[in-house]
């Protein structure tokens, strides 16, 4: 347990260094955070909604010579969208875009390798980079939830959330 806590703290410090000590926006907004990351990196980060398709990643980081592009499933829920964007941005924070890349042909076969320098798809979590990006995205979401007072959930959202955890809505409420 102590090792896991240490790993989380180390990853959060990596984030803080990459962001130059910039705090999370209050109220939290993932787009504003990504804008800060782009400013810090001195490179544009474009957010591009794409239609969801079975068998394709729900998020994708495409690094070109000109910009970093985060493609995300446009038809998903706001919470899922937030996590996708933060996961792909976490790849940038962690420096995964600067590590040796394989050919992007598997995910973007119609684009020449010279145009796309790096593609990171969010489908398989067995890669250490995916674990690190997923953990950092989760840490940012958790920190944002602690730092800001989230608006109350609507009754329907509370009911669905309660059903996920096996808590029937309406019981035990004052």
N, C-alpha and C positions, 0 to 999 in steps of 0.2 A: 504494500500500500504506500509506503514511504517513497519507493522508487517511482510509482505512478505520479504521486504528487510532485516529486522533483522534476519529472519529465514535463508535466504541465507547466510548472513554474519556468523551466528553461525555455519551453516553446513560447510562453507569454513574453518572456524577456526578449526573445528573438523578434517577436512582433513589435515590441516597444522600440527596439533598436531600428528596425526597418521603417517604422513610422516616425522616428525622431522624437519619441516621447509625446507625440500627438495623442490626446485623449480621444475617446469615442465621442461622436457627436451626441449632444443631448438636446432634444429627445433623439433617440437613436434612429439613424436612417442609413441603411447599407449603401445607398447610392452616394450619399454625402461622404461616407467613409472611403468608398472607392475613389471618389474624386480627390480626396486628400492623399490617397496612396498614389494616384497618377501625378499629382503635383510634386510629391516627395520624390518620385522616381524620375520626373522630368520627361515622361512619356504619356501620351494619351491612352486611356483605357476606354474602349467603346463597349457599351452594353447593347447586345442585339438579341431581341426576342425572336425565337424561331418556333415553328409548329412542332408539337410533340409527335414523335413517330416511334412505334414499337421497335425495340432492338437498338435504338440509338441512345446515346448518352443524354441525360436531362440537362447537362451542362458541359461546356467545352471551352478550354482556353486556347486561343490561337495567337501565337506570337509571330509578328511579322517585323520586317525592318523598320516599319513606320509607326506601328501601334500595337497594343495588346488588345485583343478582342475577346470578350466574354459572351459566349452564346448561351442562352438559357431557354428552357421550355416556357414559352409565353403563356400557355393555357393552364399553368399550375396555380396553386394557392399562394397567397402573399407570403405565408410562412415558409413554404417550400422554395419559393423564388428567392427569398432572403438567404436561405441556407445555401442554395446553389451559387448565388453571387458571391457569398462569403467564402465558400469552398474554393471557387476558381480564383478569387483574389488572394486567398491564402497561398496558393501555388506561387504567386508573384512575391508575396512577403517572404516565403521560405526560400526563395531563390531557385525554385525548380525550373524556371525558364532559362536559367543560365547553365544548367547541367547538360551533358551530352544528350543529343536527341536522336531518336530513330526517325526514319522517313515518315512524314505525315500522310503518305499515300493510302494507308488503311482507312483513315477517317475522312480524308479529303482527296480522293483520287483524281479529281478533275483540276486540281491546282498544282502548279509546279513546285518542287521542293525548294527552289530558289526563292519563291515568294513567301512561303510559310516556313519559318525557322523551327517552330516547336508547336506541337499539338498535344494537349493533355485532356483526355476524355474521362468523364466521371462515370465509369461503368464497373470497373473492377477495383476492389479495395485491398487486394493482396500486395500491391506495390507499397513500399515504405513511403513514397511521396504522397500517395493517396491517403494513407493513415495519418500522416502529418497534417495534410491540408484539411482532412475531416475533423481532426482534433482541434486545430486552430479555429476553424469555422464554428465549432461547438463552443469553444472557450469564448469567442467574441460574442456569440448569441447569449451565453450565460452571463457574461459580464455586462452586456447591454441591458439584460433583464433586471440585473441587480442595481444598475446605475440609474435606471429610469423607472418611473412609475408607469407600468403598462396600463393602457385603458382596460376597463373591465370587459370580460368576455360577454358576448350576447348570450341569452338563455340557451339558444340552440347550440352554440359552441360549447357552453358548459356541459350540456347534456351529452354531446358527442365525446368530449374529453373525459367526462366521468365514465362513459360506457367503455372507453379504452382501458381504464384502470379498474373497471368492475365496481364503480361506485354509482349506485342508482341516483339519478337527479331527484332532488326534492326531499330525500331522507336526511334527517339530522340538520336541516336548515332552520335557523331561528326565525 
